[in-house]
Amino acid sequence: MEITGFAKKLVPAICRKLPGWSAAGTAVKYIDPLNTTKDEIDLLYCKDFRYVYQKEYRFIWTPRTAATILDPIDIHIGSLKDSCDLVTLVD
């Protein structure tokens, strides 16, 4: 997984909190739910094509052993000024 921009801060911060977990990330694949096969669906990275405008990228962390309860974690990644733009909408 190539790490750039926002991910350069996010991935290491979470990996410090979840040592030993597997990390992966990729762009979401948008599919037509009425015109697809089971083999084309990756539950972690697929989404209904009506959301294609979102251009989503997902990060997934997987524990070493299966868990039925996952506690929330807090992470601190610092300023995001170098990774985002403020967009002001006018009515």
N, C-alpha and C positions, 0 to 999 in steps of 0.2 A: 504494500500500500504506500503510494507516494504521499508525503505529508507536506501540505502547503498552507499558508495563511492562518486562518482561524484554527485549523486542525493542528498546527505546530504548537499551539498552546493547549488545546483540549486533550489531545491524545496522551502526552506525557503526564498531565495532571491526573487523568483518570487511571493511567497505568500505575502511578505511584500509590493510588488508593486501592487498586485491585491487582496487586502483584500476583503473577502466575496465571492471570486470566488471558485468554486469546482475544486479540483485537482485530477487527476487520472493518472495512468501509468501502462503499461503492455507491454510484448513482443508482437511484431507484429505477426499476424497469416498469414502465406503465403499460398495462395490458387491457385488452377488451375482455371483460369477464364473460361475455357471451360467445366469444370467438377465440378460445384458447384451449390448450390441452393441459392436463395435470403436469406433464413434463416441463412445460414452459413457466410454471409458477414456482417461484422461490418465496416462501412465506415471509422471510426476513427482508427481502428487497423488492417485492412487487406491490403495485398499487393500481387501483382502477384508473384507466386512462382519462377519466374526466378531471383528474387532478394534475395532468401533465404540465399545466402552467406553473406549478409549484417548483419544478426543477429540483426536487429533493435529493439530498445526499444523506445516507444513513451510516452511522457508526454502530457496530455491534460488539459488545464485550461478552464473552462466554466463560463461565466458571469452569475450573478443572473437573469438578464433579457436579452432577445434577443437583439442583436445589429447588425446593418448592417455595421457599420464602427468600426474597432478596431485599435486604434493607436498603433504604435510600442512602446516598452519599452526598456530601457537600464538597465541591471543588472550587478553587480560586485560580483564575487564569490571568488576572490582571486586565489592563486596558485593552480594548479592542479597536482603538482608534486607527491602527494600521490594517485592520481587517474588514472594516465596514464603512458605510457612508450613511449620514443622516439625511433622510428624505422627508421634506415637509410637504404635506398635502393641503391644498387650499380648497375650501368648499366652493 
